[in-house]
C-alpha cells in the first residue's frame, strides 16, 4: 500500500471489523491496541454506532446489556471521534446500507475504511479514502 505508520491514521471500521476486534482474540484484536496507543483515530457516526449497538445485541454474542454498555463506555467513547455527517452518500456501494461508512469517512476526513465486507472492499477507494481489509492495514504497523 506504500504507506508508513509514522502519521496517525484516521479510520472508519466496518461493523464486522469492530466487533471482531472488540470480542475476539486474533489478528483484528490488534486494532484495539492501535487506538489505545493513539496510532489510529477511529471515527464513528450516529448511523455506524447504531449498527454496532444492534449487532452487539445479537443473540449469537450472548452479551448482557451491561456488557454492551461496558464495551461502549470503556472501548468506544474514550477513543473514538464522533463524526457529524455533513455529506450524505447514496448509491456508492452495491449494498446501500454500507453508504453510511463512506459518509462517516468523508465527513471525518478518514484515510481508510477497514472492512471485511466485499461490497465495500471491492471499491478499493472512494475519492481520497482507501478501502481495504483490516488485515492489510495492520501490515503497516509490523
C-alpha positions as CSV (number, residue, x, y, z in Angstrom):
1,X,0.0,0.0,0.0
2,X,3.1,2.2,0.2
3,X,2.1,3.9,3.4
4,X,4.3,4.4,6.5
5,X,2.8,4.2,10.0
6,X,4.5,7.4,11.3
7,X,1.5,9.5,10.9
8,X,-1.7,8.9,12.8
9,X,-4.3,7.4,10.6
10,X,-8.0,8.4,10.8
11,X,-10.0,5.2,10.1
12,X,-13.6,4.1,9.9
13,X,-14.1,0.5,11.0
14,X,-16.8,-1.6,9.4
15,X,-19.0,-3.2,12.0
16,X,-17.7,-6.7,11.3
17,X,-14.1,-5.5,11.9
18,X,-15.1,-3.6,15.0
19,X,-17.0,-6.5,16.5
20,X,-14.1,-8.9,15.8
21,X,-11.6,-6.5,17.3
22,X,-13.6,-6.0,20.5
23,X,-14.9,-9.5,21.1
24,X,-12.4,-12.0,19.8
25,X,-8.7,-12.6,20.2
26,X,-6.7,-12.8,17.0
27,X,-5.2,-10.5,14.4
28,X,-8.1,-8.0,14.4
29,X,-7.8,-7.5,18.2
30,X,-4.6,-5.6,17.4
31,X,-6.8,-2.8,16.2
32,X,-7.8,-2.1,19.9
33,X,-4.1,-1.7,20.7
34,X,-3.7,0.8,17.9
35,X,-6.4,3.1,19.0
36,X,-5.4,2.8,22.7
37,X,-1.9,3.8,21.8
38,X,-3.1,6.7,19.7
39,X,-1.7,5.2,16.4
40,X,-5.1,5.4,14.8
41,X,-8.1,7.7,15.4
42,X,-11.2,5.6,14.9
43,X,-14.2,7.5,13.6
44,X,-17.9,6.7,14.3
45,X,-21.1,8.4,13.3
46,X,-24.6,8.1,14.8
47,X,-25.5,5.7,12.0
48,X,-22.5,3.5,12.3
49,X,-22.8,3.5,16.1
50,X,-26.5,2.4,15.9
51,X,-25.5,-0.5,13.7
52,X,-22.7,-1.5,16.2
53,X,-25.0,-1.4,19.1
54,X,-27.6,-3.5,17.3
55,X,-25.0,-6.1,16.3
56,X,-23.6,-6.4,19.8
57,X,-27.1,-7.3,20.9
58,X,-27.3,-10.3,18.5
59,X,-28.1,-13.5,20.5
60,X,-25.0,-15.2,19.0
61,X,-22.7,-13.0,21.0
62,X,-24.5,-13.7,24.3
63,X,-23.7,-10.2,25.7
64,X,-25.8,-8.9,28.6
65,X,-26.9,-5.2,28.3
66,X,-24.4,-4.3,31.0
67,X,-21.6,-5.9,29.0
68,X,-22.6,-4.0,25.9
69,X,-22.7,-0.8,27.9
70,X,-19.3,-1.5,29.3
71,X,-17.8,-2.0,25.8
72,X,-19.3,1.3,24.7
73,X,-18.1,3.2,27.8
74,X,-14.6,1.6,28.0
75,X,-13.6,1.0,24.4
76,X,-15.7,3.3,22.2
77,X,-16.3,6.6,24.0
78,X,-12.8,7.2,25.3
79,X,-11.1,6.6,21.9
80,X,-13.5,7.2,19.0
81,X,-14.1,10.5,17.5
82,X,-17.8,11.1,16.9
83,X,-18.4,12.5,13.4
84,X,-21.4,14.6,12.4
85,X,-22.4,13.6,8.8
86,X,-22.0,16.7,6.6
87,X,-22.4,14.9,3.3
88,X,-25.0,12.3,2.7
89,X,-23.8,9.4,0.4
90,X,-26.2,7.4,-1.6
91,X,-25.7,4.7,-4.3
92,X,-21.9,4.4,-3.9
93,X,-21.9,0.8,-2.6
94,X,-23.7,-2.2,-4.0
95,X,-25.3,-2.5,-0.6
96,X,-27.0,0.8,0.2
97,X,-26.6,0.0,3.9
98,X,-22.8,0.4,3.6
99,X,-23.0,4.0,2.3
100,X,-23.1,5.2,5.9
101,X,-19.5,4.1,6.3
102,X,-18.4,6.2,3.3
103,X,-20.4,9.2,4.6
104,X,-18.6,8.8,8.0
105,X,-15.2,8.6,6.4
106,X,-15.9,11.6,4.2
107,X,-17.3,13.8,7.0
108,X,-14.4,12.7,9.3
109,X,-11.6,13.2,6.8
110,X,-10.7,9.5,7.2
111,X,-7.7,8.0,5.4
112,X,-9.1,4.5,5.4
113,X,-12.2,2.4,5.7
114,X,-11.4,-1.0,7.1
115,X,-13.9,-3.7,6.3
116,X,-14.4,-7.4,5.7
117,X,-17.4,-6.6,3.5
118,X,-16.8,-7.2,-0.2
119,X,-19.4,-4.6,-1.1
120,X,-17.0,-2.1,0.4
121,X,-13.6,-3.6,-0.2
122,X,-14.3,-4.1,-3.9
123,X,-14.5,-0.3,-4.3
124,X,-10.8,-0.1,-3.2
125,X,-11.0,3.7,-3.0
126,X,-13.6,6.5,-2.8
127,X,-12.2,9.9,-3.5
128,X,-9.1,10.1,-1.3
129,X,-10.2,7.3,1.1
130,X,-8.6,3.9,0.8
131,X,-10.9,1.0,1.4
132,X,-9.2,-2.2,2.4
133,X,-9.3,-5.2,4.7
134,X,-8.2,-4.6,8.2
135,X,-5.5,-7.4,7.9
136,X,-3.9,-5.4,5.0
137,X,-4.0,-2.2,7.0
138,X,-2.4,-3.9,10.1
139,X,0.7,-4.8,7.9
140,X,1.5,-1.0,8.0
141,X,2.3,-1.5,11.7
142,X,4.6,-4.6,11.5
